[in-house]
């Protein structure tokens, strides 16, 4: 499996891209959409989890509701949808189990796919390291589309489709994110920022990794995640990254 991610300024563009991917033969449960600022009451009622089930199941799944998505062929596909509160971001509407796996909140959606091995299959190879990029996009009001392609050839096809649908790549979004922070980080740094910039940035980004958030530099080092040389620039970046994440979580409390 190879994961492809596209970031859209407009949710409507992401929805059109999703439909195009489905028409290409990509199964709906291999695609997920993360959209900002939507809470459970904003999802239209409690609707079917699947075509064979009656209404009312959503409440039994702890806030998860099913949205029947009509494909162009006329077929109806069950798409698990839920609203989650993501620390440092706020409420996020998650359409598809794949999105919940990326956010580390699989329990909220797993019920909609009872008996499926999907969660286990998708747990490996997902782009968890770039979670902070997706979160930044969501804070800006953008929509994130995540696709699990079966192989590299399929991934390239998906990548081109997302590009044509006006998606920004994760690499481009990551650079925009850092450009928005770089000047302020340079002012805070005690040393030659131009010389130490890359090491500082690596430390900053490492602090935002889902498995290290809130962990001190010493704790990260104990887990083998600190830079081998423990250079000043890397540590300074790491500690600034921790502070940055704490500030975001304070600003976006539940």
Buried (B, 14 or more C-beta within 10 A) or exposed (E): BBBBBBBBBEBEBBBBBBBBBBEEEBEBBBBBBBBBBBBBEEBEEBBBBBEEEEEEBBEEBEBBBBBEBEEEEEEEBBBBBBBBEBBBBBBBBBBBBBBBBBBBBBEBBBBBBEEEEBBEEBEEEBBBEBBBBBBBBBBBEBBBBBBBBEEEEBBEBBBEBBEEBBBBBBEEBBEBBBEEBBEEBEEEBEEEBEEBBEBBBBBBBBBBBEEBBEBEBEEBBEEEBBBEEEBBBBBBBBBBBBEBBEEBBEEBEE
